[in-house]
């Protein structure tokens, strides 16, 4: 026994020395490179090492623990190099991403590769793309050379000692992690992801994003705990929190008869508006619900990277770029809106406003659209309002598949989703993002098309980056002065304020159209996050870079006080003002915000609804995935025919006459997509047509974006040539 112990002790000492030489020392050097990429500053790297030496050594241990895999192979140098190259690649990726956004690289970004590739050309120059490709090729060549030429250990790997050693390293890492979080050396929760990466180190934060996803199960979670919470609520409030049964029936709703729907005209030219429309001043603020019956249309408008630049300290502009938004803030209920991200993360602000759930309880950098909501039906404003007779529509003037919206919105209860592929002749700005003005027509057409009251969730894109670092605008009407700290962003801000001005004009045009609408309507508009333009708390007069603003406009008297909100409280606030008291999360926000255990019980409810036993619904989810339709108007083929082309005399084109075509329509002949020419919304032309099958051409029209994912397809038409 003593001999075995001595052998084990000697072998572990040998492996320990090999670990220090092969793994830990190279990992220290790798960590320096990774942190330098993340911080983009040698000074910041040195300050991190000096101020947080224990955290620095701990991060090196994380890399070394992954590198210890090399101790299980005879080709140690090769395996070690591959592991360190992977960590170096994480650092380089973080460097690239932080060039155009403020959110660091996390494991969830790996699920966004498809979406990232679709818009990469808008962020990276061709030189940048070439450098990335060359870097990947160089890394692969290096791996091949190392595999062929690196030294191969002659002795057999002592697995019975090296495997326990690697297991011991993992255990030590976990113990140190728990100890570090316990004594405050390491953050347990990442409220500010960028700050967390800066203070805790990239390896710890990245591994946290790998291992920590979803909502952590509360320690006291059980059916009894949830039941006790609900009983306590009923006793204190004298009312039930849950009003939707597991087997729901459509609740009656009183709706004022609406004249036969006609399409509201939308200006085709830029509106010439010289004065703000006269709108009734709101009465003295009160918290009495404005409407209990005759529910109005409810429109949420999420504006990409929209915020009032007047909050930047020592910033000046030759004129207010958002005068109409400034007017709205003064005349209607408004306030600051705390959002979950800065510079990126549009889908997460959506998630909070639609579901009323707090993103802080999910893993670092997680996008629920890419995780739990891909396969889970979740309570949402759309589901809740549909129980009251509403029709639910989502729209976005960008790719329909981005963030999996074409799949996720069905789980969130939307009846239809209108993406850019269903918007004909949408204008684009200098960065090729669709201008928001196209949403005016889509919103007004939706209101006119549906017989029910409407819940519309519109997501804009015009203000999206990356903003140009060189002069790009053909002409400029605004002049700006920046504080010294932002001087390097001059052309980016010049471009950005011009986009703000156009977005402000879009708001004016939309509200003028809604003011003429005969249906009572509420419009909730807000920015999804601040732009990625070097902003920090210190540079803002409101002192919070995670705050945008919201306004609640209505074409009737909606009496409400100004109030600062979290984005997950916004839908509940609007419902409360309208006297709508339905759904678990909205009612929870309405009546429990002032309690000390508000956040704790919110986590309990969210876990139960998404990951637990659904005790709040008596064990059965009352909501179902919708058969969501893409687009507002049905796309149809009316006839097909060949006709000689006036442009190409030698080739006849196949013409498709139909309805509601867009530039994204793709003709498919005999199952094969062919080159398609968009002529009008009623006419397409196609060339390079394959031979007919069984004497005829089997024709459909698909709507698909740049990723070529089919969003919808018409019924098949068979054309028999004469």
Secondary structure, DSSP 4 states (H G I P E B T S, - for coil): -HHHHHHHHHHHHHHHHHIIIIIIHHHHHHHHHHHHHHH--HHHHHHHHHHTHHHHHHHHHHHHHHHGGGGGSS-HHHHHHHHHHHHHHHHHHHHHHTTT-SSPP-GGGGGGHHHHHHHGGGTS-HHHHHHHHHHHHHHHHHHHHHHHHS---SSPP-HHHHHHHHHHHHHHHHHHHHHHHHHTSS-SS-SSHHHHHHHH-HHHHHHHHHH--SPPPPTT-SHHHHHHHHHHHHHHHSS-S--S-TT--PPP------PPP-PPP--SS-----SPPP-PPP-S---S-S-SSSPPEEEEEEETT---GGGBTT-EESS-TTHHHHHHHHHSEEEEEE-S-SSS-HHHHHHHHHH---GGGS-TT--GGGTGGGT-----HHHHHHTTT-EEEEEESS-TTGGGHHHHHHHTT-SEEEEGGG-TT--B-TTSPBPTTHHHHHHHHHHHH-SS-EEEEEE--TT-SPPPSS---SS----EE--GGGGGGHHHHHHHHHHHHHHHHHHHHHHHHHHT-SS-EEEEEEESS--SSS--GGGBTTS-TTEEEEEEEESS--------EEGGGHHHHHHHHTT---SHHHHHHHHHTTSTTHHHHHHHHHHHHHTS--GGGTTS-------PEESSSPPEEEEEEEEE-SS-TT-EEEEEEEES--TTEEEEETTEE-EEEEEETTEEEEESPPPPBTTBEEEEEEEE-TT--EEEEPPPEEE---
